[in-house]
Amino acid sequence: MQLNMSTEISRTIFGAPDSDFIRMRDKKSKTMRMGIMGADCEFPEYHQCIVDPKQTFYYGFQYDTMHEDYGELDYKQYSHKGIHISKYTRDQIESGKVKYIVVWKWFDNNVWKKLEKDVTVGYEICGMVDAAEALKQFDEKTHRFPYPLKSTLDQFA
């Protein structure tokens, strides 16, 4: 039985989008439901691959980065309502393609501002959760799981 199903990291990182990210963001924004805002939310995973030598950016859709120690990671933005995951992401978790979900938020009270080339922004890596455990606590109505995950000890509280 695993009691600690999430790893608290809570570290703030600052970085500036480069021209490659802005070009990728602009292209992706045309096909994303959330447009430019959704595409800007790809910055933390992109930037982590620059600052963390153990991560490699994945240009496909199944997951976001490949980590040497943890495997395939999918980055999701924090929300007090819970972490939203789509049907597609659920399918990737169920098929074993996504091992962990990295939860992050924008530094300035999790408020998005359009990213600009060479303008520094901050984001916080809140923690990492086992993707299979997140699915066990997934709410079908809201398409979200709680963060942090509820411990197996919570049932006795």
C-alpha positions as CSV (number, residue, x, y, z in Angstrom):
1,M,0.0,0.0,0.0
2,Q,1.4,3.4,-1.0
3,L,0.5,6.2,1.3
4,N,2.4,9.0,-0.3
5,M,1.0,9.2,-3.8
6,S,2.3,12.6,-4.7
7,T,5.8,14.2,-4.4
8,E,5.8,17.8,-3.2
9,I,8.4,19.8,-5.1
10,S,7.2,23.4,-4.7
11,R,9.9,25.3,-6.5
12,T,9.7,28.5,-8.4
13,I,11.5,28.8,-11.7
14,F,12.0,31.9,-13.9
15,G,12.7,31.8,-17.6
16,A,12.1,33.7,-20.8
17,P,10.4,32.2,-23.8
18,D,12.8,32.1,-26.7
19,S,12.0,32.5,-30.4
20,D,11.6,28.8,-30.9
21,F,9.0,28.5,-28.2
22,I,7.1,31.6,-29.5
23,R,7.1,30.1,-33.0
24,M,5.8,26.7,-31.7
25,R,3.3,28.5,-29.4
26,D,1.9,30.6,-32.3
27,K,1.5,27.5,-34.5
28,K,-0.1,25.4,-31.8
29,S,-2.5,28.1,-30.7
30,K,-4.4,27.9,-34.0
31,T,-5.4,24.3,-33.2
32,M,-5.9,24.4,-29.5
33,R,-9.3,24.9,-27.8
34,M,-7.9,27.5,-25.4
35,G,-5.9,29.3,-28.2
36,I,-2.9,31.3,-27.2
37,M,-3.6,30.8,-23.5
38,G,-3.5,27.1,-23.9
39,A,-0.4,27.2,-26.0
40,D,1.4,29.5,-23.5
41,C,0.7,26.8,-20.9
42,E,3.2,24.6,-22.7
43,F,6.0,26.9,-21.5
44,P,6.8,25.2,-18.2
45,E,7.3,21.8,-19.8
46,Y,9.4,23.3,-22.6
47,H,11.5,25.3,-20.2
48,Q,12.0,22.4,-17.8
49,C,13.7,20.6,-20.7
50,I,16.2,23.5,-20.9
51,V,16.9,23.7,-17.2
52,D,16.7,20.0,-16.2
53,P,19.2,17.9,-18.1
54,K,17.2,14.7,-17.3
55,Q,14.2,15.9,-19.3
56,T,13.7,15.8,-23.0
57,F,10.8,17.6,-24.7
58,Y,8.5,15.3,-26.6
59,Y,7.1,16.9,-29.8
60,G,4.2,14.4,-30.1
61,F,0.9,14.4,-28.3
62,Q,1.0,11.3,-26.0
63,Y,2.9,13.1,-23.2
64,D,5.0,16.2,-22.7
65,T,8.5,15.2,-21.6
66,M,10.6,12.2,-21.1
67,H,12.5,12.1,-17.8
68,E,15.5,9.8,-17.4
69,D,14.4,8.6,-13.9
70,Y,10.5,8.9,-14.0
71,G,9.7,8.1,-17.6
72,E,6.9,9.9,-19.5
73,L,5.6,13.0,-17.8
74,D,2.5,15.1,-18.6
75,Y,2.3,18.7,-17.3
76,K,-1.0,20.0,-15.9
77,Q,-1.8,23.4,-14.6
78,Y,-3.0,23.7,-11.0
79,S,-6.6,24.7,-10.2
80,H,-8.2,24.9,-6.8
81,K,-11.1,22.9,-8.4
82,G,-8.7,20.1,-9.1
83,I,-6.4,19.1,-12.0
84,H,-8.3,18.8,-15.3
85,I,-7.4,15.9,-17.6
86,S,-9.0,15.2,-20.9
87,K,-10.3,11.9,-22.3
88,Y,-7.2,11.7,-24.5
89,T,-4.9,12.1,-21.5
90,R,-6.8,9.5,-19.5
91,D,-6.4,7.1,-22.4
92,Q,-2.6,7.7,-22.4
93,I,-2.4,7.0,-18.7
94,E,-4.5,3.9,-19.0
95,S,-2.3,2.6,-21.8
96,G,0.8,3.2,-19.7
97,K,2.2,5.9,-21.9
98,V,2.0,8.6,-19.1
99,K,3.7,7.6,-15.8
100,Y,3.5,10.9,-13.8
101,I,1.6,14.2,-13.9
102,V,3.6,17.3,-13.0
103,V,1.4,19.9,-11.4
104,W,2.5,23.6,-12.0
105,K,1.1,27.1,-11.7
106,W,2.0,30.6,-12.9
107,F,4.1,32.4,-10.3
108,D,1.9,35.5,-10.1
109,N,-1.1,34.0,-8.3
110,N,-1.6,31.5,-11.2
111,V,-2.7,34.3,-13.4
112,W,-1.9,34.0,-17.1
113,K,-0.4,36.9,-19.0
114,K,0.4,36.4,-22.7
115,L,4.0,35.3,-23.0
116,E,6.5,37.4,-25.0
117,K,9.8,36.6,-26.5
118,D,12.7,37.3,-24.1
119,V,10.4,38.6,-21.3
120,T,10.9,36.6,-18.1
121,V,8.0,34.8,-16.5
122,G,7.8,32.6,-13.4
123,Y,6.1,29.3,-12.7
124,E,6.0,27.0,-9.8
125,I,6.4,23.2,-10.0
126,C,4.0,22.2,-7.2
127,G,4.6,18.5,-7.3
128,M,4.3,15.3,-9.2
129,V,1.7,12.6,-8.9
130,D,1.5,9.0,-10.0
131,A,-0.8,9.1,-13.0
132,A,-2.5,5.8,-12.3
133,E,-3.2,7.0,-8.7
134,A,-4.7,10.3,-10.1
135,L,-7.1,8.2,-12.2
136,K,-8.3,6.4,-9.2
137,Q,-9.4,9.7,-7.7
138,F,-10.7,11.1,-11.0
139,D,-14.2,12.6,-11.0
140,E,-16.1,11.7,-14.1
141,K,-18.4,14.7,-13.8
142,T,-15.8,17.4,-13.5
143,H,-13.0,15.6,-15.4
144,R,-10.6,16.5,-12.5
145,F,-8.7,14.8,-9.7
146,P,-7.8,16.5,-6.4
147,Y,-4.4,18.0,-5.8
148,P,-2.8,17.0,-3.7
149,L,-4.2,13.5,-4.0
150,K,-6.1,12.2,-1.0
151,S,-4.0,9.8,1.0
152,T,-5.3,6.3,1.7
153,L,-5.3,7.4,5.3
154,D,-8.0,10.0,4.6
155,Q,-10.6,7.3,4.7
156,F,-10.0,6.8,8.4
157,A,-10.3,10.5,9.3
